[in-house]
Amino acid sequence: MFIAGEAVVEKRSGETRQILSTMKPGQTFGEMAIVDQLPRSARVRSVTNTLSLNLKGVRLESSPEVAMVIYRNLAVMQTMRLRAANEAMTSRSN
C-alpha cells in the first residue's frame, strides 16, 4: 500500500513499457501475487519519493482471522478494479 508519493504501473510490450495506471497514497498493488502466487504481471515504478507498506514474507496462515479479512478486502479491491475496467471499456466503445 502506498502511504506517500506517486508511482506508475507499467507493462512491457516489446521494447517499450506501457503505463497502465498511476498510483497515489491509499492504493495497493501486488494483490494478484498474494492470491495466485504467480510472478508479477506488471511492475510498479516510483515517479516521486514514496513510502509504502510491504507485506512480503508475511505468513497469512499463522492467523486465519487476519487472513480472512485480508482475502476479503483483496476480493473487494479486485472487484472494484474489474468494474472500473469494464466501465472504461464500455465508455470507449460507445
N, C-alpha and C positions, 0 to 999 in steps of 0.2 A: 504494500500500500504506500502510495506517495503521501508524505507528510508536508513537504515543501518542495517547490521548484516545478519544473516542466520537463517533459520528455516526449519523445515520439515513438510510436510503434512502427517498425519497418519490416518489410518482407523483401527478400532478394528475388529479383526477376532477371535472370541472365546476369549481365554485368552491372546492372543498376539496382538500386533499392527504392522501393515504392513506400511512401509514408501512408500507413493505414489509418492512423489516428494520432491525436495529440492528447497526452495525459496531464492532468492537473491534480493538485492536492485532493486527497479523499478517494481517488480512483485506485483500482487494484489491477494487478497483472500477474500472469503465471498460474491462474486458476486451472486451466486445462491440464497442465502438467501435474498438478496435485491430484486431479481426478483420474486421469488415464495413465499417468506415469510414463508418458512418451516424451521424446525430445520436443523442444520448443518449436512452434510453427512460425514464429516471428521473433524479432529482437526488440528490446526497449533501449533507447539511447537518450541520455540526458542532453538537453539543449541549454539548460541553465544549471546552477548549483542545485543539487537535490538532496533530500533526506527521505529515506524510505525505510519501511519496516520489512525485514527479511525473515521468512519462516522456514528457510532452507534447513533441512535436517530435523525439523520438528516431527516427533512421532505421535500422530493423532491417535494411534491405537492405545496409547497409555491412558487416555481419558475419553471413554466412549461418550460421555455427556458433552464434552467440549467438541469432539469430532462431529457429533450430530448437529450441533449449532453451526459449525464451520461449513459442513457439507450442505446444509440447508441454505445458508447465505450464499454459497457458491452457486447453487442451483438458481436462486433468485437473481443473482447478478447475470448469469448466463442467459436466463430467460429475458431479462430486460434488454441485454445486448442483441439478442436474436430478434426481438420485437422491433427494436430501433433499426436494425439492418433491413428487416423485411419492409418497414415503412419507407426507408430511404430508397430501396429498390422499386417499390410501388410508385413513389413520387417521381422518380426518374423516368419511368416508362409511360407516365401519363402526359 
